[in-house]
């Protein structure tokens, strides 16, 4: 069996280039991810300094209307279930 050493050398060079490219890209992605996380942690609290004044609570009867709607739907559903069982 005869080996073509020139072909083996080219294959080794191409393999090294491919592995180097893959590891370089992975290292670059790790660096970009770390820098992004650092940037987010650095700037995430800047928007919290502005606080809007509290809005006074005004009851417009919406809670009572919602409760009445829930009771009406529950009554209709229970009535319908009673008719279906007969």
Order of alpha helices (4+ residues) and beta strands (2+ residues): alpha-alpha
